[in-house]
Amino acid sequence: MSPTYKIKLAKEAVEAGLGSCFRRVDALGIQPLHISLPQDLIDFTVSRKFTSNVYGGNSEATFPTLSPNKEALHPYRNFLYLNLDHNPYAPQRAGYPGLFYRTGSTIELKEYRLLIRVKPSIWMYLGQYEMVPSAPLSASEWNANGKKTKESWIKKVMADTGRVDIRSRIRLRKTLLREPMAEEVEACDGSGVSDSDVERAYALGEESMFGL
């Protein structure tokens, strides 16, 4: 973790989450990279408004899309902004690996310019990070997350139009009492699902978060 910005997490969540993260890092053979820069440069922070104005992109998006006008002004691409409320085991120190949660398995595995939120509206640049696939979180790993993290992902699943398939699977399991087939999921609109339904699906391992 960053020596300057301390991230507050419950002790049990830290122990379980870091164990989950380290197991994946060890399995992939990833080693920390020593960064030989002055600490004040490593810890330098900016506002999201600043990065949006200077480099472009929506100021709330995880993967902001830059306009052609902004792309013409600079060579920097593939920004990734991680909120530690959603990704508490994301890298928190320049050169160190971490775990990135996703509700879907499809993502372009390439190099990203990573910034993490260390305080409301305050972001720290950690460097260029490569995405590598990892095993989905087990039910026990999901359950070990703190309440705030779980609630934030449940909210995303409930609100995001891109997660209709997840809500559809959850709904169909309730009505069919079995795993739904792909065509049944595709035909479902994902309605009739509550926050508690989503929470239960992840707690039982019926749905899984993907780790990268």
N, C-alpha and C positions, 0 to 999 in steps of 0.2 A: 504494500500500500504506500501511497505517497507520504513522505515524512512531514510534509507541510500541511496537507489537507487530510484530516482524519474523517473517515466515513463511518458513521454510527450504524452498527448492526447488532442485533441480539447475539450473545455469545454462542448459543447453540446453532444459530443460522450461519455464523462465521465458520465454525468448526466443520459443519456438514458441507457447506458450500465450497470452502477452500479445499476440502478433501476431494470433492467431486471435480473441481477444476484441476487440481494437481494430478489426479489419476489420468485425466485426459492429456494433460501436457506431457506427463512422463511417457504415456503410451505413444505419443507422436514424436518423442525425442526432442522436444523444443527446449532450448536453453535461453536464459535471460541474456540480453545484449547490453554490455556496459556502455553507457553514454558519457563520454568525456567532455561535458560542457559545464560551465558554471551553474550552480544550483539555482540562481535567480533566473537564468534563461530557461532551465528545465521547468521551473514552477510558474513561468509567465502565463498569465490568464487574460482572456478577452471576453467581451460580451457576445452573445449570439447575434445581437443587432449589428455589431461591428463586422463579424464574419459574413453575414448576409449582405450587408451593404458593399463590402469590399470584394468578396469572392462570388457572391450571388447565391441563389437558392432560397427556398422557403425557410423561415427562421424557426419552424417547429418540426420539420421533417427529419427522420433518421438518416435517410439517403437523399439529400436535396438534389434536385435537378437544376443545373445552371442554364441560364438563358444564353442564346447565341451571342448577345451583346457582351455579357460578362465573360464568356469563354474567349472572346476576342481580346480581352484585356490582360489575361494571365494564362500560364500553362497548367495551373493546378486543377486537378479533377478528382472525382471519387471521394468526396468527403463523407465521413461517417460520424454521426453525433450520438453518443450513448449516454442516456440518463441512468444513473446508478440506482434509481428507484426501480427501474425495469431490469437492469442488468448489474446486480450488485457485485458480481465477480468478473466484470469486465476488467481489462488492464487498468491499473490505477497509478502506475509509475512508468515513466518512459523506458522502453527496452524490455519490459516484463510482459509475459503472456497473460491471457485471461480467457474467460468464457463468455460467449455472446449467445443469448437466448433468441430463438426464433420459433414461431408457432408453425411454420411451414419449412419443408426441407429444401425448397428451391431458392437458391441465391447464387449470384455470380461470384465464383471463388477467385477473387483477384486482390490486388493491393489497394488498401484504403488509407486515406489520411484521417487518423482517428483523433477525435476530441471527446473528452468526457466532462460531464457537468459535475463540478465540485461543490457548487452552491447555486441557489436560484439565480439564473441569468448569467452565471460565471462559468466559463469553459476553459479547459486546459488542453493544449495540443500535446499528444504523446508521441507522434511520429507516424511513419507509414507501416501499416500492419497488413499481413497477408491472412486471408480467411482460409482455414482448412477445415474439412468436415470432421465431425466427431459423433459419437453415439448419442441417440436421444436420451434425455434425462429419464431415469427410472422413476417410478411412483414415489419411492422413498426420498429420492433427491428433490423432486418437486415439493413434497411435503415438508422438507427441511428448510425451504425458503421462508423468509419472514413474511408476516401478514401483509405488509405494505407492497412487497414485490408480487405476491400472489394476487392481491386485489387489483393491482395495476394491469396484470396480464388478463385477468378475467374481464376487466373493463374493455380491454382491447378486443378480445374475442367477441364480446357482445356488441360492440359498436362498429367494428370495421367491416365494410362491405366485401373486403377481400378474404374474410374468414367465414363466409356463408357455409363452406363445406364442413367446417368444424361443427358449427351449430347444427347443421343438417344431420351429421352423424350422431350427435348427442340426442337430437329429437327422435331419430329413427330407432335408436337403441331402446328408448323408452316405450315406443309404440309397438315395435316388432319383437322386442325381447330377444334380439340376436344382432350380430354384426350386419349392418346393411351392405348391400352390393353397390358397386360403383354407379350403376345406372339409377339406383334408387336415391343415392346421395345427390346426383346431378339433377334429378327431377324435384328435389325438395327445396323449399325456399328458406329453410333455417329458422322459421318463426316458432313461437311457442316454447322457447328455451329461456330459463332463468339463470341468474348469477349462480345460484346454488347448484343448478344442473351442471354448469361448466366447472365449478369447483370440484364437484363429485367426480366428474369424468377424468380430470387430471389427478385427483387424489387416488383413484383406483387404477390409474395407468391405462384407462381406455383411450385417452388422448395423451400425447407426449410433446414436450418441448424439445426442440432440436438445439444441440450445442455446437458452436463453431469457435 
